[in-house]
């Protein structure tokens, strides 16, 4: 076999390029995407196809506006347009689209700011695909957060010196240029950094 079926995995992203035919311009294919048989398993689900369809539609509109081929659209700009509409391109369990930190978390999440140090997740069902366990006292829409606690960005927590230095270095912004962040939360820090380096 070429994979382990029924094993837990982390949330993942689907790259824009899977919708682009290799030898044909002017076409986006959000359903019959380029993927392996393993990769297609999660892609074939309706929510993923819906998200791919939204991205394809916005990409086509963007290509028309700029006069470029769909394969040449600015993906960062496309992601920004998706985020403006509440679409997630990065999974953060504690930062919904209504959050004031949503755009910043999506932007930096797409650039790997939150992935380091995450271990494999414990899912709320057994490894053989049993039924999801109900989490007492937690409404069903919020059970993903309980199931995947390490996918919290924790925007209300204070920013630590170490984390601030790491994120500033990754963004290519000096501490002097950024200014003081004493007493700042992680979310407020990300928003200010996003104002400096975001789209």
Buried (B, 14 or more C-beta within 10 A) or exposed (E): EEEEEEEBEBBEEBEBEBBBBEEEEEEBBBEEBBBEEEBBEBBEEEEBBEBBBBBBEBBBEBBEEEEEEBBEBBBEBBBBBBBEEEBBBBBBBBBEEEBEBBBBBBBBBBBEBBEEEEEEBEBBEEEEEEEEEEBEEEEEEEBBBBBBEEBBBEBEEBBEEEBBEEBBEBBEBEEEEBEEBEEBBBBBBBBBBBEEBBE
